[in-house]
Amino acid sequence: MRYMSLWRPGKNANPPTEQLFAEMGQLIGEMSKAGILVSTGGWDPASPFFTVKMSNGKVTVTDGPYAEAKEVVAGFAIIEV
């Protein structure tokens, strides 16, 4: 079964430290080696966002995908266990 883990930073969150990057790199390496990590990724809230949808053959591009900054998902991991 696949699970998705989402990371949403708190409103007073600081940027990740070098130590956190190292620890996450180790965890990602261990999960990859064990064959349970399917995918990881992240979003930079300062980057431009847009959503592309197709419905009934019509493509719509909108700003977003988040209405408010508090809704930003900063990262994800998909694992299969």
C-alpha positions as CSV (number, residue, x, y, z in Angstrom):
1,M,0.0,0.0,0.0
2,R,1.3,3.5,-0.8
3,Y,1.1,6.4,1.6
4,M,1.8,10.1,1.1
5,S,3.4,12.2,3.8
6,L,3.0,15.9,3.5
7,W,5.1,18.6,5.2
8,R,3.5,22.0,5.9
9,P,5.7,24.4,7.7
10,G,4.4,26.2,10.8
11,K,3.7,30.0,10.4
12,N,7.0,30.8,12.3
13,A,9.1,28.1,10.6
14,N,12.8,28.8,9.9
15,P,14.6,27.5,6.9
16,P,16.1,24.0,7.3
17,T,19.5,23.8,8.8
18,E,22.5,22.0,7.3
19,Q,22.1,19.3,10.1
20,L,18.5,18.8,9.1
21,F,19.5,18.4,5.4
22,A,22.1,15.8,6.4
23,E,19.6,13.9,8.6
24,M,16.9,13.9,5.9
25,G,19.5,12.8,3.3
26,Q,20.4,9.9,5.5
27,L,16.7,8.9,6.1
28,I,16.0,9.2,2.3
29,G,19.0,7.1,1.6
30,E,18.0,4.4,4.1
31,M,14.4,4.3,2.7
32,S,15.6,4.2,-0.9
33,K,18.0,1.3,-0.1
34,A,15.2,-0.6,1.7
35,G,13.0,-0.1,-1.4
36,I,10.1,1.7,0.3
37,L,10.7,5.2,-0.9
38,V,8.7,5.8,-4.1
39,S,9.1,9.6,-4.6
40,T,9.9,12.8,-2.7
41,G,9.6,16.5,-3.7
42,G,9.0,19.9,-2.5
43,W,7.7,23.3,-3.4
44,D,9.2,26.8,-2.8
45,P,6.5,29.1,-1.6
46,A,8.4,32.0,-3.2
47,S,8.1,30.3,-6.6
48,P,5.3,31.0,-9.0
49,F,2.4,28.5,-8.7
50,F,-0.2,27.6,-11.2
51,T,-2.6,24.7,-11.7
52,V,-3.4,23.1,-15.1
53,K,-6.7,21.3,-15.3
54,M,-8.4,19.5,-18.2
55,S,-12.2,19.0,-18.2
56,N,-14.3,18.0,-21.2
57,G,-11.4,18.6,-23.5
58,K,-10.9,22.2,-22.2
59,V,-7.6,23.2,-20.6
60,T,-7.8,25.8,-17.7
61,V,-4.7,27.4,-16.1
62,T,-5.2,29.2,-12.8
63,D,-3.0,30.9,-10.2
64,G,-2.5,28.6,-7.2
65,P,-2.9,25.8,-6.3
66,Y,-3.3,27.5,-2.9
67,A,-5.7,30.2,-2.0
68,E,-3.6,31.3,1.0
69,A,0.0,31.0,2.1
70,K,-1.1,28.9,5.2
71,E,-2.3,26.2,2.8
72,V,1.1,25.7,1.2
73,V,2.4,22.2,1.2
74,A,6.2,22.5,1.3
75,G,7.1,18.9,0.6
76,F,6.0,15.3,0.3
77,A,7.2,11.8,0.4
78,I,5.5,8.7,-1.0
79,I,6.3,5.4,0.6
80,E,5.2,1.9,-0.2
81,V,4.9,-0.4,2.8
